Structures are given as C-alpha cells and as structure tokens.
Amino acid sequence: MRNADTIVARASAAGIGAIAIIRVSGPDAFLFTDTLLDSGSVKSPTRRTSDLNSHTSHLCTLYDADGAMDEALITLFKDGKSYTGENTVEISLHGSEYIVGRVLKAFICIGARLADPGEFTQRAFMHGKLDLAQAEAVADIIASEHKMAHNLAFKQLKGGFSSDISQLRDRLLHFTSLIELELDFAEEDVEFASRKDLRILVEKIKAEMDALCCSFALGNAIKKGFALVLAGRPNAGKSTLFNTMLNEDRAIVSDIAGTTRDAIETQLFMDGMVLRLIDTAGIREANDVIEKEGIARTFAHVEKSGATLYTIDMVHCSFEDARSDLHSLLSRTSRVWMVCNKKDLANESICSQWLELALGLGLPEPWFLSAIDSQEVEALKNHLQHRFLQGMEGLADQTIVTNLRHAKSLEDCGIEMQAVLHGLDSELTGDLLAFHLRRGISFLSGITGEIGVDEILGSIFSKFCIGK
C-alpha cells in the first residue's frame, strides 16, 4: 500500500541557494535517517533518532556508500505531532543541486520512495491533520502573491471556512436524522421533525448558501486579481495610460487609429492587492473583420471585468460618441469609471462639460489627467485602489469563497435546499424530503472531505508542488 511507504522529496524551491530542505515522512523516516548518520553525531549504538525528542534539531553529518555527503541540520517531528501525522524528518542542507540529488538518491537506495505531487499534504489530510478545504488552502497560500490573497488563504487554513460549513452540515444532519426516525414509526403517524422549524432552517441555510456563492466573485478577484478593463475610442490614450500605469512600454502607442486589435493583459501589484489591467481595442464602427472581432472582445472583457475604465480624449472626442459608448458599456456592467485624458490641452469649460455628462449618466465623478504624466497616473492608481477596497473593510470576519469547487458544491447544496422548500409546499413525504436533505449534506461534506472524496483527491493534490 502506497500510504505505508516512507516518502522523500525536496521541500524547498529548486535551484542553487544558501540552504535546501529535504522532507522525509513515513513509518521508516527515523530508521532511514539513522542509516545515513555517522556514529559520532546524533546516532550512537544506544541512542537512535527515534529516542530524541520531537520538535528538536540536531547537527550531524550525512553519509552514503561513497562517504560524507554534507553537514546538515535535522529536525524531528514524531508520529501525531508532525505536518503529515507521521514520523517526519526535515533535513537542512547546503543548497547545492549535487548535494540534494545525492541525499535523495541515498534515501531511495535504502528504501524510501520519491513523493508524488502534494503527497505530504494528502497524508496530512488522510491522518486528520487537515480537512480537505484546509489542504486546498495550503496550495493557495503557496500561490498567494499579495496580502489580500494570503489573508484569505490563511483564514481558510486555520479552519474558519471549514467551521462554517461543518455547522451548516450538523444542523441539516440533525433534522435529517429526525425525519428518517419518523420513517421507522410510519404506522404510528408521528412527527419528530417539525415541518415549520424545518422550513425556517432550510430557508436560512438556502440564504447562507446564496450569500456564500455570491462571495465567490469577490473571492476569485482577490485571489487572482481585480480585472480592470481600459476601454474607449481609438486614440483616446488607453495604451498610453496602460504603459504609464505599468511604467513600461507594453502596448504599442501610435497616432494611427485602431492600433490595438486584441486585448493585452498584465498584472499590477499595488500595496497588498493586484489589478489585472486589460488594454482593449478602441470602440468604433469597425473597418474590417479583424477590428470587428477586436471590438467584440472588448465588450466580452467588459462583461467579465471587475470594473471598466472608460478613457476619453477630452479635446477630440464628441459628447455624442462618448454618451453612446457609455450606454453600451452600462448595458454590460454597472461599474464604469471615466478617465478624462489630455487635461493639459483642455480648458475649464471642457472639463465641466465632461463632468456634467458623467454625473448625468449616474457615474462617479471622472478623473482628469494627462496619460503621459506619471505623477497624475500614480494618483489615479491610488484612487483606483481605494475604490476597489471600498466596502471591504467589514469583510475581515466574513467567510469569502475563493475556490471554484467549493462554490459549485455550495450551489448544488442550494439547489437541494430549494427542492426541500418545494417539497414542503407540496407536502412531500418524509423519505423524499430526507433524500434532498441527504444530498445537500453530501455536497457540504464533499467540501471538507468528510465523505465520498476519493474521486477528487487525485485531482486536488496533483496540482501541488512536489515536496508539499
């Protein structure tokens, strides 16, 4: 059985560095480590690695058949007190690829097996050290690139999301058990589960399912970045603004209208959060098939984005064209912000007219700038960050779903709760109510891995890096 194997893998990133870490876990982790230790360091005829205290570190020299490999620091974690729940040794070596390869080979030669991707975390799950949602949070923490994504993943790792799901599951399980108990006394026509109380519970859980599903859009944006589309007429300054925001020449800038034919996307890291900036083709009547497709993609990005930054050339764009564009954008998204470009060429009267147009359409007050002015663009970036973070201050204590698998399971559970409500309206029999309740429970249990998860374990843990 593979779970009975002792596994070994490099736990630190590949490449030359000051140190590298090798992790060994399994029933023979201490025995195999003893085999590679010299008698003058930790191991002695009467003192083995297994005799040492858990969570202690010891300096030693590692040997293979060819002699000394490296002077290393071994840290011991005993069965039940380790990340995996098994005997585990973490070995800190000098960060030479040659040394790491030689030590790994030595462990394999004496009986260890190279770990599969995510196998250490999978063993932690199998031994009850983590539930499935927490295990997935480990991968999210490793992949987190900014503060907000890290905070969400860390909260999930600590069990906040799992606790919420378990509470919902337990409440459903209680009522389901009462309904199923009624089936054993069908001839007596007794009712252990009040249908009125059941309705109240299911309505509440359905509302919570809906709220959690709705939070996925925000959670996904925090995890992967808030999508910000730069849209506008050709030569409005979108690509110039895009380049200035990035402080590099990513998009081609030209006086020729329609230079941008397809979307250009990149990430902009901003003090704890990330924006996914998307420069798009200019909006106008297309001159050819390629430009028409580019404009169609612009609107497709707008529909999927967190917000759209409609950029206007205040000097040359007509109010009629801008109003038409904004109506088209607002029919696809509710979050449109105006940036009025070429502030250096516009007088106060022109600025006032653009302000009046924005407010007349119910938009926030536009931002006036020159897209080539780095200081003004930096002020815009700070303003955008503030807008994206508005309303998120109170979310610290709320559960936010960041995982598509979780969101799908919650959606499926919500469907079953709706079926229960329909069943109560139509006086459905207890066995059929219990059927939908059980299905709802199974969807919640699948999130944390309490039941029926064998078919998804391989898919989840295969996405981890080897050594984790």
Secondary structure, DSSP 8 states (H G I E B T S, - for coil): -GGGS-EEEE-S-SS-EEEEEEEEESTTHHHHHHHHB-TTTT-BTTB-GGGS-TTEEEEEEEEETTEEEEEEEEEEE-TTSSSSSS-EEEEEEEE-HHHHHHHHHHHHHTT-EE--TTHHHHHHHHTTSS-HHHHHHHHHHHH--SHHHHHHHHHHHTTHHHHHHHHHHHHHHHHHHHHHHHHHTGGGT--SS-HHHHHHHHHHHHHHHHHHHHHHHHHHHHHH-EEEEEEESTTSSHHHHHHHHHTS--S---SSTT---S-EEEEEEETTEEEEEEE----S--SSHHHHHHHHHHHHHHHHSSEEEEEEETTTS-HHHHHHHHHHHHTT-S-EEEEEE-GGG--HHHHHHHHHHHHHTT----EE--TT-HHHHHHHHHHHHHHHHTT-GGGTTS-----HHHHHHHHHHHHHHHHHHHHHHTT--HHHHHHHHHHHHHHHHHHHTSSS-HHHHHHHHTTS-TT-
